Amino acid sequence: MRSQPVPPPEQDVPAPSPSHGSAQPADHVDVLIVGAGLSGIGAACHLRRRCPGKTFAILEARGTIGGTWDLFRYPGVRSDSDMFTLGYSFRPWTDPQAIADGDSIRRYILQTAHEHGVDQHIRFHHRVLSAEWSSEHARWTVEAQRTDTAESVVLTCGFLFACSGYYRYDQGYTPQLPGIDRFTGRIVHPQQWPSDFDYTGKKVVVVGSGATAVTLVPAMAEKAAHVTMLQRSPSYVVSLPSRDGVTDALRRWLPPRVAYPLARWKNALIATLFFQLSRRAPGVMKALVRKGATAQLPAGYDVDTHFGPRYNPWDQRLCLVPDGDLFQAIRNGRASIVTDHIETFTEHGIRLASGTDLEADIVVTATGLNLLAIGGMSLRVDGADVELSDTVAYKGMMLSGVPNFALTLGYTNVSWTLKADLVSQYVCRLLNHMDQRGYQICTPIAPDTLQRQPIIDLQSGYVLRSVNELPKQGPATPWRLHQNYPRDALFMRRGPLQDAAVQFSRAPTAAPATGSPLPGLININTQESFSCADTSSLAAPPSSLAPPAASARR
C-alpha cells in the first residue's frame, strides 16, 4: 500500500529535511502501535511527549477510536473503577462523576487523541495478522488486512507495541445452554448489543453475576417490566459513591496540575490497600463487604445465598455498583436475584434445577469474554514461530526471546490505565536509552530454570478458560510485577533499564530508525559517526506523517 501525500508537518513532529540521507521505505515507522483504544491512544500520546523524534503509526481494526469504550454499548455501560485512575496521568479527568458512563469515557479518549494530534496517525480498518522480526535488519515486518476492503497491507517498524487488550472484540463467550433453541423470545449478548433494541415493559433475565450483569440489571430495570439476574454463584458486590467528595474538595481549592495527581494517588493507594487486605485478611474483608451489602438490602434478605461467594475477595474481580444502584433496584422491587442452575430453556423462559420456571421475553447472556492475547496476531522471530504460552513476561510488558516488542496488559486489581501508563513510560525510557547508546535491539532472555506461573492471578471463569494460552510470569522481579501500583511505579519509572535479564545489541545491517545516519555513534556499515542525543532534527519518513486514506477514516 502506498502512503498518502504528506500534509503540512504538525507542530511537535519534525518536518523532513533535505540535508539528511535516504529515507526508509514509505511504510516504515520507528514505532508501530496496534490498537486505538484507551491503551493505544495513551501510548501514542506518551510517545509524542517523551520521544518527539520518533515516527509512529497506529493500526486499528475497527473504524473508530475507543476500543472497549466504543465496542460496548449495552445499557448502563460504565467504568468499574474511578476515572481519576482510569484516566491518563497526563490529562486530568474533569467531569464531576468519578464513576463515568461509557459515552463520557469515549469522548475523553477522542478528545485526548485530538488534543495531542495522534488521531492523524491512525490507520483505521487495519487488522494485524502477523509480525516477523529480522535480527539482521533490526526490524519487524508487519502484515495487516483491511477490514473494509480485504486488501493486504505490509509495514515495517523498529519497535512493535501491542495495545489491543486481552479479549476478542468480535465474539463474547456464551456457554452451552441446554434447550436454548426452544426459546421463542430474544437472546442478546452484551458485546453485540443492537443499537435499536427496545426492552420497555419486557420481562428480562440477565444470565451472569459479573461486572456486566450488575451494570445491566439496574439500568434495564428503569424501563423493563422486571429484571431477574440469574447466577450460578454470587460475586462480591461493593457500593461506592459516583462522586468523590475528597477529590471534589481538592479540585475546589487546588489547581488541576496539583489536585489531579493527588486524587490519582489517593485512589490508587486506597485500591491497593483494599487488595492487600483482601489477600492478607480475607475474613475481615468478607465481613466488611457483607456488612455493606446487608445495610442496603431489604430486611430479612438472604444475603449469604445471593451475595456470599465461596471464594475469597479478589480471587475474582470485585463488582462495583455506583451509589448502590443494584441494591436500590432490588429494594424497589424492579429487580431480583435468583441463585440456581439452568436445567433447560423453555419456549417462554428458563426452567431451573430447583424446578422453578422463570418467564422471560428477553434473555441477556452476560456470561463473559473470550481471551485473546495481542489481538490474535502471530509472531515470528528470525524464521521461528513464537508460542506465546512458552514466553515469560519481562516487567509485565515484554516477552522473553522476542526483541523490540512490548504489550500492554493492565492491572486486574486497580485501574487498567495505571499499569498502561507505566508500560508506555517505560517503553519511552527504553527507546531513548537505546538511541543514546546506539543500540537497535533489546531482547529479554529468561533463564531455563525460571519457575513459571500464570500471568493473570485470578480465578474468574474467563481467565481459567484461556490462561494457558497467555504468556507466563516468574516468581520475582523482573519477571513479575506485583499488582502493587506504588511498588511498580517506583520500579518502572526509576529502576534500571539494563539488568542480567535483558540483552542489548546492534544489528549488522540495521538502517537508522529515522532514515539517515546521525553524528556521534558509529554506523557499523558505513563507519560514519552519528548521535541520537538530539533527535529534534531527524527527518521523518513520509508515511509517518501521512494521514490514513480518506476511505478508512470516520
C-alpha positions, 0 to 999 in steps of 0.5 A, a space after each residue: 500500500 502506498 502512503 498518502 501525500 504528506 500534509 503540512 508537518 504538525 507542530 511537535 513532529 519534525 518536518 523532513 529535511 533535505 540535508 539528511 540521507 535516504 529515507 526508509 521505505 514509505 511504510 516504515 515507522 520507528 514505532 508501530 502501535 496496534 490498537 486505538 483504544 484507551 491503551 493505544 491512544 495513551 501510548 501514542 500520546 506518551 510517545 509524542 511527549 517523551 520521544 518527539 523524534 520518533 515516527 509512529 503509526 497506529 493500526 486499528 481494526 475497527 473504524 473508530 477510536 475507543 476500543 472497549 469504550 466504543 465496542 460496548 454499548 449495552 445499557 448502563 455501560 460504565 467504568 468499574 473503577 474511578 476515572 481519576 485512575 482510569 484516566 491518563 496521568 497526563 490529562 486530568 479527568 474533569 467531569 464531576 462523576 468519578 464513576 463515568 458512563 461509557 459515552 463520557 469515557 469515549 469522548 475523553 479518549 477522542 478528545 485526548 487523541 485530538 488534543 495531542 494530534 495522534 488521531 492523524 496517525 491512525 490507520 483505521 480498518 487495519 487488522 494485524 495478522 502477523 509480525 516477523 522480526 529480522 535480527 539482521 535488519 533490526 526490524 519487524 515486518 508487519 502484515 495487516 488486512 483491511 477490514 473494509 476492503 480485504 486488501 493486504 497491507 505490509 509495514 515495517 517498524 523498529 519497535 512493535 507495541 501491542 495495545 489491543 487488550 486481552 479479549 476478542 472484540 468480535 465474539 463474547 463467550 456464551 456457554 452451552 445452554 441446554 434447550 436454548 433453541 426452544 426459546 421463542 423470545 430474544 437472546 442478546 449478548 452484551 458485546 453485540 448489543 443492537 443499537 435499536 433494541 427496545 426492552 420497555 415493559 419486557 420481562 428480562 433475565 440477565 444470565 451472569 453475576 459479573 461486572 456486566 450483569 450488575 451494570 445491566 440489571 439496574 439500568 434495564 430495570 428503569 424501563 423493563 417490566 422486571 429484571 431477574 439476574 440469574 447466577 450460578 454463584 454470587 460475586 462480591 458486590 461493593 457500593 461506592 459513591 459516583 462522586 468523590 467528595 475528597 477529590 471534589 474538595 481538592 479540585 475546589 481549592 487546588 489547581 488541576 496540575 496539583 489536585 489531579 495527581 493527588 486524587 490519582 494517588 489517593 485512589 490508587 493507594 486506597 485500591 491497593 490497600 483494599 487488595 492487600 487486605 483482601 489477600 492478607 485478611 480475607 475474613 475481615 474483608 468478607 465481613 466488611 463487604 457483607 456488612 455493606 451489602 446487608 445495610 442496603 438490602 431489604 430486611 430479612 434478605 438472604 444475603 449469604 445465598 445471593 451475595 456470599 461467594 465461596 471464594 475469597 475477595 479478589 480471587 475474582 474481580 470485585 463488582 462495583 455498583 455506583 451509589 448502590 444502584 443494584 441494591 436500590 433496584 432490588 429494594 424497589 422491587 424492579 429487580 431480583 436475584 435468583 441463585 440456581 442452575 439452568 436445567 433447560 430453556 423453555 419456549 417462554 423462559 428458563 426452567 431451573 434445577 430447583 424446578 422453578 420456571 422463570 418467564 422471560 421475553 428477553 434473555 441477556 447472556 452476560 456470561 463473559 469474554 473470550 481471551 485473546 492475547 495481542 489481538 490474535 496476531 502471530 509472531 515470528 522471530 528470525 524464521 521461528 514461530 513464537 508460542 506465546 504460552 512458552 514466553 515469560 513476561 519481562 516487567 509485565 510488558 515484554 516477552 522473553 526471546 522476542 526483541 523490540 516488542 512490548 504489550 500492554 496488559 493492565 492491572 486486574 486489581 486497580 485501574 487498567 490505565 495505571 499499569 498502561 501508563 507505566 508500560 508506555 513510560 517505560 517503553 519511552 525510557 527504553 527507546 531513548 536509552 537505546 538511541 543514546 547508546 546506539 543500540 537497535 535491539 533489546 531482547 529479554 532472555 529468561 533463564 531455563 530454570 525460571 519457575 513459571 506461573 500464570 500471568 493473570 492471578 485470578 480465578 474468574 471463569 474467563 481467565 481459567 478458560 484461556 490462561 494457558 494460552 497467555 504468556 507466563 510470569 516468574 516468581 520475582 522481579 523482573 519477571 513479575 510485577 506485583 499488582 502493587 501500583 506504588 511498588 511498580 511505579 517506583 520500579 518502572 519509572 526509576 529502576 534500571 533499564 539494563 539488568 542480567 535479564 535483558 540483552 542489548 545489541 546492534 544489528 549488522 545491517 540495521 538502517 537508522 530508525 529515522 532514515 539517515 545516519 546521525 553524528 556521534 555513534 558509529 554506523 557499523 556499515 558505513 563507519 560514519 559517526 552519528 548521535 541520537 542525543 538530539 533527535 529534534 532534527 531527524 527527518 521523518 519518513 513520509 508515511 509517518 506523517 501521512 494521514 490514513 486514506 480518506 476511505 478508512 477514516 470516520 
